[in-house]
Amino acid sequence: MVAINHTGYLDFAFAGLAAYMGKPRRRVRFLVKQEMFDNRFVGPIMRGCRHIAVDRGQGADAYAAAVDYLKAGELVGVYPEATISRSFELREFKSGAARMAIEAQVPIVPHIVWGAQRIWTKDHPKRLGRSKVPISVAIGEPIPPTLPVEDLRALLQTRMQHLLEQAQDAYPEHPAGAFWVPHRLGGGAPTPAEALRLDAEEAARKAAKRDARNQQPPTATGGLE
């Protein structure tokens, strides 16, 4: 299993490329939100790469599919944070990656992608194309699935935090005040606390939109009952 941090919309591409360029070449199936599959631009890429769609209301199906792929010897990529981190720091990890690894009896390989948030992330314009942005992919030692779920989750987070700091130390630049640089490093990104507040506000807006759609009156039927 490949576990990666989540700073933007292209993290999976760079982590997947690292696996594909290795020896032997391996394809990574990432768990990706259903809305990415529904996007007319990104959807064909998701399907072409044979990633696994995660429907918020039916997450158990995606989980079961991921475990089956792992047991079959395929690489599955997961975001332990579950959503993009606006602070570009690691959010508290969910337990899904640990539970999958234990159930499938496969190791977790920590990955850190750094720099991809400069190209496409939340709340900022896209910079797609030949932007010459340096992207780092750091890969840690595999973690065997020999611990209880909570211990494995915590160990994965600790390992990835160390890997993140190493990748940041080796990165060529972190301009003061830049939107993509964490507050901890003098950048303009929100603090983790501010990022959580923004996430909560976004979730509330989405919930309000869903409620509004659900409360819309049925369309006219031409008088037919």
Backbone bond lengths (Angstrom), bond angles and torsions (degrees), N, CA, C in turn:
res aa  C-N    CA-C-N  psi(-1)  N-CA   C-N-CA  omega(-1)  CA-C   N-CA-C  phi
1 M - - - 1.454 - - 1.526 109.62 -
2 V 1.324 115.61 138.77 1.460 122.41 177.05 1.523 108.15 -104.24
3 A 1.328 117.45 122.34 1.467 122.12 177.12 1.519 108.06 -111.19
4 I 1.337 117.13 126.38 1.462 119.63 -178.25 1.528 110.49 -129.55
5 N 1.333 114.01 156.45 1.467 119.82 174.20 1.522 109.21 -75.11
6 H 1.337 116.39 168.39 1.467 119.85 -172.77 1.526 110.06 -133.90
7 T 1.334 115.41 92.85 1.466 120.43 179.56 1.520 112.97 -107.49
8 G 1.328 117.48 -11.85 1.456 119.65 -177.49 1.513 111.13 -167.91
9 Y 1.341 114.75 -171.76 1.457 120.17 -173.65 1.532 113.78 -84.76
10 L 1.329 118.07 -6.78 1.460 120.42 -176.37 1.524 113.58 -115.17
11 D 1.325 117.64 8.66 1.464 120.20 179.76 1.529 111.26 -53.83
12 F 1.327 115.57 -44.71 1.465 120.31 -175.42 1.522 111.31 -60.87
13 A 1.350 116.93 -35.14 1.461 120.46 -176.64 1.527 111.02 -65.10
14 F 1.326 116.66 -43.02 1.463 119.73 -177.61 1.526 111.58 -74.56
15 A 1.329 117.61 -37.60 1.464 120.06 175.88 1.527 110.19 -66.47
16 G 1.327 116.26 -40.38 1.455 120.11 178.27 1.516 112.21 -65.87
17 L 1.341 116.45 -37.26 1.466 120.37 178.60 1.524 110.80 -65.05
18 A 1.336 116.44 -38.43 1.465 119.94 178.74 1.524 110.65 -60.70
19 A 1.331 116.98 -40.79 1.465 120.51 178.89 1.523 110.89 -69.58
20 Y 1.330 116.30 -39.12 1.463 120.30 -177.59 1.525 111.62 -68.91
21 M 1.344 116.64 -30.87 1.461 120.40 -178.71 1.529 112.28 -84.63
22 G 1.334 116.91 -4.23 1.461 120.05 179.78 1.518 112.11 -78.10
23 K 1.317 115.28 -177.65 1.458 121.50 178.30 1.525 108.46 -125.18
24 P 1.335 118.44 116.11 1.461 126.54 -3.07 1.525 111.79 -75.07
25 R 1.318 116.28 162.46 1.460 120.40 177.56 1.522 109.47 -67.74
26 R 1.322 115.01 134.59 1.464 119.93 -179.97 1.523 109.70 -130.28
27 R 1.315 115.88 141.31 1.464 121.43 173.85 1.529 108.47 -95.74
28 V 1.327 116.45 136.28 1.465 121.32 178.91 1.524 109.12 -106.22
29 R 1.314 116.23 126.18 1.465 121.12 172.88 1.532 107.51 -93.28
30 F 1.319 117.18 113.88 1.461 120.48 -179.94 1.520 111.07 -93.97
31 L 1.333 115.60 146.73 1.457 120.86 170.28 1.521 107.44 -80.83
32 V 1.328 116.35 119.60 1.464 122.27 -172.69 1.525 109.39 -129.47
33 K 1.319 117.20 141.85 1.461 121.71 179.60 1.528 111.14 -56.79
34 Q 1.329 115.80 143.58 1.453 121.70 -179.09 1.522 111.76 -56.99
35 E 1.345 117.13 -35.42 1.467 118.73 -178.02 1.520 112.75 -62.76
36 M 1.332 117.57 -24.62 1.462 119.68 175.66 1.524 110.11 -71.00
37 F 1.336 117.23 -35.99 1.460 120.73 175.55 1.525 110.66 -67.54
38 D 1.330 116.75 -31.64 1.460 121.01 -178.14 1.525 112.64 -78.77
39 N 1.327 117.82 -16.27 1.462 121.91 -179.22 1.527 109.75 -69.14
40 R 1.327 117.20 131.00 1.469 119.62 -173.54 1.522 112.67 -68.83
41 F 1.327 117.84 -22.75 1.461 120.57 179.24 1.532 111.57 -89.83
42 V 1.328 116.00 -46.99 1.465 121.06 -174.66 1.527 112.05 -86.26
43 G 1.335 117.07 -28.70 1.457 120.97 -176.11 1.519 114.64 -52.60
44 P 1.352 118.92 -48.80 1.467 119.31 179.43 1.529 112.88 -58.95
45 I 1.335 116.70 -33.56 1.468 120.09 177.83 1.527 109.87 -67.96
46 M 1.343 115.90 -43.73 1.467 119.83 179.74 1.526 110.86 -59.09
47 R 1.321 115.72 -45.15 1.465 119.43 -178.81 1.524 111.02 -69.95
48 G 1.340 116.40 -39.43 1.459 119.98 179.44 1.515 112.88 -63.21
49 C 1.324 116.35 -34.50 1.474 121.31 178.32 1.521 112.30 -83.06
50 R 1.336 116.24 -3.96 1.474 122.91 178.68 1.529 112.27 59.02
51 H 1.341 114.93 41.58 1.455 119.23 175.75 1.532 109.43 -74.69
52 I 1.318 116.28 173.52 1.465 122.22 -174.52 1.521 108.92 -107.66
53 A 1.320 117.18 118.95 1.464 121.58 -178.60 1.521 110.38 -76.09
54 V 1.331 115.40 134.27 1.463 121.43 178.33 1.518 108.54 -112.21
55 D 1.317 116.92 108.83 1.458 122.52 175.51 1.521 107.57 -88.73
56 R 1.344 116.11 126.51 1.465 120.40 -176.27 1.527 112.42 -54.12
57 G 1.338 116.39 -33.25 1.458 118.92 -177.64 1.513 113.89 -87.99
58 Q 1.348 116.81 -10.84 1.462 120.20 -176.55 1.526 110.35 -135.21
59 G 1.320 115.67 47.80 1.454 120.35 -177.44 1.512 113.91 -62.51
60 A 1.333 116.60 -25.73 1.469 119.95 -178.91 1.524 111.28 -62.73
61 D 1.334 117.31 -33.49 1.463 120.36 179.76 1.523 110.68 -65.44
62 A 1.335 116.85 -44.36 1.464 120.78 179.23 1.522 110.56 -65.32
63 Y 1.324 116.16 -40.22 1.471 120.96 178.43 1.526 110.16 -59.52
64 A 1.326 116.39 -48.34 1.465 120.58 -178.69 1.523 111.04 -62.92
65 A 1.342 116.62 -40.84 1.466 119.98 178.95 1.522 110.74 -63.75
66 A 1.338 116.54 -41.73 1.460 120.47 179.91 1.527 111.04 -62.60
67 V 1.323 117.00 -43.33 1.468 120.54 179.04 1.528 110.33 -62.72
68 D 1.328 117.01 -40.90 1.467 120.23 179.00 1.525 110.80 -62.21
69 Y 1.332 117.22 -43.57 1.466 120.29 178.85 1.527 110.68 -63.10
70 L 1.326 116.87 -42.01 1.464 120.51 178.97 1.525 111.07 -61.84
71 K 1.321 116.20 -43.95 1.469 119.98 179.56 1.526 111.31 -64.79
72 A 1.336 116.34 -27.26 1.466 120.76 178.88 1.527 112.13 -82.48
73 G 1.331 116.78 -0.11 1.459 120.19 176.81 1.511 115.22 93.53
74 E 1.333 117.43 7.94 1.462 119.84 179.02 1.526 110.59 -87.47
75 L 1.344 114.76 159.80 1.461 120.80 175.45 1.522 109.17 -87.92
76 V 1.311 116.27 129.83 1.465 121.95 176.16 1.522 107.95 -119.47
77 G 1.334 115.93 132.07 1.458 121.16 179.63 1.517 111.33 -103.23
78 V 1.325 116.56 135.36 1.463 121.11 -179.13 1.526 109.74 -132.47
79 Y 1.336 114.14 152.93 1.463 122.12 172.17 1.531 107.38 -104.58
80 P 1.317 119.59 101.76 1.470 119.57 -179.28 1.521 113.69 -60.52
81 E 1.350 117.13 -23.16 1.466 120.09 178.89 1.523 111.95 -78.10
82 A 1.338 116.75 -19.88 1.471 124.60 176.56 1.521 114.09 76.86
83 T 1.316 119.16 -20.43 1.461 121.02 179.18 1.521 109.23 -153.29
84 I 1.333 116.34 165.87 1.465 120.96 -178.22 1.523 110.42 -65.27
85 S 1.314 115.58 136.73 1.467 121.54 176.68 1.521 109.32 -91.14
86 R 1.318 116.47 112.02 1.460 120.19 179.23 1.533 112.47 -67.43
87 S 1.321 117.27 -22.55 1.466 120.58 179.77 1.527 111.17 -85.33
88 F 1.329 116.47 -12.22 1.463 123.63 -175.43 1.527 112.21 64.69
89 E 1.323 115.96 12.58 1.456 122.41 167.91 1.529 107.18 -97.53
90 L 1.320 117.20 163.70 1.459 119.47 178.02 1.523 110.42 -72.08
91 R 1.330 116.59 125.97 1.453 121.07 170.15 1.531 108.54 -74.37
92 E 1.322 115.89 167.25 1.464 118.60 176.20 1.523 109.45 -64.13
93 F 1.320 116.50 129.26 1.454 121.33 -176.09 1.528 111.49 -71.30
94 K 1.338 114.82 144.33 1.458 121.45 168.48 1.533 108.51 -80.42
95 S 1.304 116.48 171.51 1.467 120.37 -176.10 1.520 113.54 -93.05
96 G 1.339 117.67 -3.62 1.459 120.38 -173.23 1.516 114.49 -57.24
97 A 1.328 117.46 -44.70 1.466 120.37 -178.85 1.523 110.69 -61.56
98 A 1.320 116.41 -44.22 1.467 120.34 179.66 1.527 110.82 -63.72
99 R 1.329 116.94 -42.87 1.467 120.05 -178.81 1.526 111.01 -64.45
100 M 1.337 116.69 -41.76 1.466 120.43 178.47 1.520 111.52 -62.29
101 A 1.336 115.78 -46.13 1.463 119.96 -177.97 1.522 111.10 -61.11
102 I 1.323 116.32 -42.01 1.468 120.25 -179.79 1.525 110.62 -67.41
103 E 1.326 116.75 -43.62 1.468 119.52 -178.57 1.524 111.64 -65.80
104 A 1.340 116.54 -40.20 1.466 120.28 -178.91 1.522 112.66 -87.02
105 Q 1.348 116.52 -11.03 1.470 122.41 -177.39 1.530 111.56 56.11
106 V 1.340 114.06 55.54 1.465 121.20 176.16 1.527 108.39 -129.27
107 P 1.332 118.29 152.06 1.465 120.27 177.42 1.523 111.34 -75.62
108 I 1.322 115.49 158.99 1.466 122.12 174.52 1.524 107.96 -104.30
109 V 1.329 116.69 127.24 1.466 121.07 178.25 1.529 108.35 -104.85
110 P 1.338 118.34 110.56 1.466 120.69 -178.78 1.530 111.27 -69.96
111 H 1.321 116.47 135.39 1.460 123.24 174.77 1.529 108.82 -128.13
112 I 1.306 116.18 141.42 1.465 121.48 170.63 1.523 108.40 -123.31
113 V 1.321 116.16 125.11 1.464 122.27 173.43 1.521 106.96 -105.29
114 W 1.330 116.62 125.79 1.460 119.65 -178.50 1.526 110.17 -130.23
115 G 1.329 115.48 128.52 1.455 121.81 -179.12 1.515 113.21 112.74
116 A 1.335 117.21 -21.99 1.468 120.34 -178.34 1.518 111.99 -64.99
117 Q 1.347 116.96 -25.03 1.465 119.85 178.91 1.525 111.92 -65.57
118 R 1.321 117.61 -17.99 1.465 121.29 177.60 1.527 111.29 -71.45
119 I 1.335 116.90 -22.61 1.460 121.36 -175.31 1.523 112.04 -91.91
120 W 1.361 116.32 -44.98 1.473 118.44 -177.64 1.517 109.03 -160.19
121 T 1.323 115.55 111.92 1.452 121.09 177.24 1.519 109.30 -145.47
122 K 1.299 116.93 179.12 1.460 121.25 -179.43 1.525 111.16 -67.02
123 D 1.331 115.15 144.64 1.468 123.25 169.94 1.521 114.00 72.53
124 H 1.350 118.11 7.63 1.463 120.23 -177.89 1.525 109.83 -138.86
125 P 1.344 117.96 150.84 1.466 120.59 -179.59 1.527 111.87 -63.07
126 K 1.320 115.20 151.78 1.463 121.13 175.78 1.527 110.24 -72.83
127 R 1.338 115.99 148.13 1.461 122.03 173.69 1.525 108.08 -127.93
128 L 1.315 115.67 59.78 1.455 120.51 -177.90 1.526 110.14 -78.32
129 G 1.335 116.08 162.97 1.453 119.42 -179.50 1.516 111.58 101.13
130 R 1.319 115.85 -158.96 1.462 121.80 -175.15 1.527 110.04 -84.43
131 S 1.314 115.76 74.03 1.462 120.50 -175.06 1.528 113.02 -89.17
132 K 1.334 117.72 -11.27 1.469 122.94 179.79 1.529 112.31 58.03
133 V 1.313 116.32 29.83 1.464 120.64 177.14 1.528 108.63 -79.63
134 P 1.333 118.53 126.19 1.471 119.31 177.36 1.526 111.17 -70.56
135 I 1.317 116.31 133.05 1.466 122.16 178.78 1.526 108.16 -120.88
136 S 1.319 116.25 127.80 1.461 121.32 177.79 1.525 109.78 -107.26
137 V 1.317 116.08 138.74 1.463 122.06 173.01 1.528 107.42 -124.59
138 A 1.316 116.71 113.47 1.466 122.12 179.07 1.523 108.87 -105.83
139 I 1.312 116.55 134.84 1.465 121.89 -175.96 1.524 109.30 -122.03
140 G 1.322 116.09 127.20 1.452 121.22 -178.90 1.516 112.88 -95.98
141 E 1.314 115.33 178.38 1.461 121.21 178.60 1.533 110.29 -70.88
142 P 1.332 117.32 142.81 1.473 119.94 177.69 1.527 111.53 -59.77
143 I 1.318 115.54 143.07 1.466 122.07 178.34 1.527 107.77 -108.50
144 P 1.329 118.75 115.78 1.466 120.16 -178.50 1.526 111.26 -69.87
145 P 1.345 116.79 151.33 1.470 121.13 -177.06 1.524 112.31 -84.99
146 T 1.317 116.68 54.31 1.465 120.37 -173.21 1.520 113.51 -105.54
147 L 1.339 117.73 1.84 1.462 121.77 -178.42 1.525 110.43 -106.83
148 P 1.331 118.29 162.30 1.462 120.61 170.09 1.530 110.23 -60.80
149 V 1.317 116.49 159.85 1.467 121.51 -174.00 1.523 112.29 -52.77
150 E 1.316 118.37 -52.48 1.460 120.73 -175.04 1.525 111.48 -65.24
151 D 1.317 117.39 -38.84 1.464 120.35 178.45 1.524 110.97 -66.45
152 L 1.330 116.42 -39.68 1.465 120.45 179.04 1.523 110.37 -67.21
153 R 1.328 116.84 -41.87 1.467 120.53 176.76 1.526 111.10 -58.60
154 A 1.334 116.75 -46.88 1.463 120.90 -178.43 1.525 111.64 -65.89
155 L 1.329 116.80 -40.05 1.463 120.22 178.95 1.523 110.68 -64.58
156 L 1.334 116.70 -42.15 1.464 120.31 177.96 1.523 110.56 -60.01
157 Q 1.322 117.53 -43.46 1.461 120.12 -179.86 1.534 110.63 -64.00
158 T 1.320 117.45 -42.20 1.463 120.75 179.33 1.526 111.20 -62.71
159 R 1.331 116.42 -45.56 1.466 120.42 -179.97 1.528 110.87 -62.30
160 M 1.328 116.19 -42.06 1.462 119.04 -177.59 1.523 111.60 -72.35
161 Q 1.326 117.92 -30.45 1.461 120.23 175.24 1.529 110.27 -64.22
162 H 1.315 116.98 -44.02 1.468 120.37 177.49 1.527 110.58 -62.90
163 L 1.322 116.26 -41.69 1.461 121.33 -179.59 1.528 110.45 -65.27
164 L 1.335 116.65 -39.49 1.462 121.23 177.80 1.525 110.74 -61.14
165 E 1.313 116.72 -46.37 1.464 120.26 -178.78 1.524 111.17 -64.90
166 Q 1.327 117.13 -36.47 1.461 120.24 176.72 1.527 110.93 -65.38
167 A 1.342 116.39 -43.36 1.463 120.20 179.28 1.525 110.88 -63.77
168 Q 1.321 116.90 -39.58 1.462 120.44 178.52 1.522 111.36 -66.77
169 D 1.327 117.27 -40.81 1.468 120.58 179.19 1.526 111.47 -61.94
170 A 1.333 116.66 -34.39 1.460 120.85 -177.10 1.528 113.06 -87.31
171 Y 1.329 117.47 -9.52 1.469 120.59 -176.10 1.529 109.70 -71.10
172 P 1.336 118.03 142.88 1.469 120.04 -172.53 1.519 116.58 -65.49
173 E 1.332 119.10 -26.32 1.467 118.95 -176.55 1.519 111.24 -156.99
174 H 1.327 115.07 148.51 1.466 123.42 171.15 1.529 107.15 -142.48
175 P 1.343 117.71 79.70 1.468 120.41 -176.18 1.527 112.07 -59.82
176 A 1.310 115.99 138.19 1.465 120.96 178.70 1.522 110.01 -59.47
177 G 1.322 116.33 131.75 1.456 121.58 176.39 1.509 115.64 81.92
178 A 1.342 119.01 -6.09 1.463 120.86 -178.93 1.528 110.19 -64.46
179 F 1.336 116.13 140.97 1.466 120.39 -173.82 1.524 112.35 -61.22
180 W 1.320 117.34 -28.63 1.458 121.29 -174.00 1.527 113.26 -91.44
181 V 1.321 116.90 -0.93 1.464 121.44 -179.04 1.528 109.07 -96.91
182 P 1.335 118.26 129.42 1.468 120.39 179.92 1.525 112.55 -58.44
183 H 1.319 115.23 150.33 1.468 121.49 177.96 1.525 110.42 -56.28
184 R 1.317 116.46 -36.66 1.474 121.75 -179.84 1.523 112.27 -58.96
185 L 1.338 116.92 -28.46 1.460 121.83 -178.54 1.524 112.13 -102.16
186 G 1.334 116.75 15.79 1.457 120.46 178.17 1.509 114.83 86.70
187 G 1.322 117.12 13.30 1.452 120.79 -178.06 1.512 113.69 -90.37
188 G 1.330 114.75 -178.38 1.451 120.87 -177.29 1.511 114.77 -95.22
189 A 1.328 118.26 5.33 1.466 120.71 179.02 1.524 110.27 -68.09
190 P 1.320 117.33 153.46 1.470 119.99 176.50 1.528 111.01 -61.72
191 T 1.316 115.94 153.09 1.462 119.32 170.77 1.530 108.00 -67.90
192 P 1.328 118.56 162.93 1.469 119.29 176.53 1.523 113.08 -54.71
193 A 1.334 117.40 -38.68 1.469 119.97 179.56 1.524 110.73 -67.20
194 E 1.333 116.80 -42.64 1.469 120.18 177.86 1.522 110.69 -64.37
195 A 1.327 116.71 -38.43 1.463 120.58 179.55 1.524 111.15 -63.66
196 L 1.322 117.21 -40.66 1.463 120.24 177.78 1.523 111.19 -63.10
197 R 1.331 116.40 -37.74 1.471 119.81 177.75 1.529 110.02 -64.47
198 L 1.327 117.45 -43.68 1.465 120.92 178.45 1.528 110.74 -63.27
199 D 1.324 116.47 -38.80 1.469 120.20 177.71 1.526 110.99 -62.50
200 A 1.336 116.13 -42.56 1.465 120.43 -179.86 1.524 110.72 -64.54
201 E 1.333 116.86 -40.21 1.463 120.44 178.45 1.524 110.65 -65.13
202 E 1.330 116.81 -40.85 1.460 120.62 178.34 1.525 110.56 -63.64
203 A 1.329 116.82 -43.72 1.465 120.64 179.46 1.523 111.18 -62.08
204 A 1.332 116.55 -38.57 1.468 120.32 179.00 1.526 110.77 -65.76
205 R 1.333 116.90 -40.55 1.473 119.95 178.24 1.523 110.99 -63.23
206 K 1.322 116.64 -43.54 1.464 119.87 -179.88 1.521 111.06 -64.84
207 A 1.334 116.44 -39.77 1.464 120.03 178.94 1.521 110.77 -64.26
208 A 1.339 116.44 -39.84 1.464 120.41 178.99 1.524 110.81 -63.94
209 K 1.334 117.00 -39.53 1.465 120.51 178.61 1.528 110.66 -65.36
210 R 1.336 116.50 -41.64 1.471 119.37 178.56 1.519 110.84 -63.22
211 D 1.328 116.21 -42.26 1.464 119.83 179.42 1.522 110.68 -63.17
212 A 1.338 116.24 -40.36 1.465 120.28 -179.92 1.524 110.74 -63.73
213 R 1.334 116.53 -41.32 1.466 119.60 178.65 1.521 111.06 -64.97
214 N 1.322 116.11 -40.55 1.466 119.95 -178.40 1.524 112.55 -68.50
215 Q 1.336 116.74 -23.81 1.461 120.93 -177.68 1.517 113.02 -93.16
216 Q 1.342 117.19 -1.15 1.460 119.49 179.69 1.524 109.70 -66.28
217 P 1.354 117.63 139.39 1.472 120.01 178.91 1.519 110.72 -67.12
218 P 1.317 117.77 152.37 1.471 120.20 178.38 1.517 110.75 -63.50
219 T 1.322 116.33 152.51 1.459 120.73 -179.79 1.522 109.90 -69.21
220 A 1.320 114.49 156.10 1.469 120.12 -178.03 1.523 110.51 -64.07
221 T 1.330 116.19 145.42 1.474 121.04 -179.11 1.522 111.45 -115.86
222 G 1.336 116.15 17.74 1.459 118.35 178.11 1.509 113.46 69.84
223 G 1.347 117.82 25.17 1.453 121.15 177.40 1.507 113.70 89.04
224 L 1.355 116.96 -5.75 1.455 119.19 179.91 1.516 109.60 -81.29
225 E 1.307 118.61 136.64 1.468 123.79 178.39 1.520 109.00 -93.97
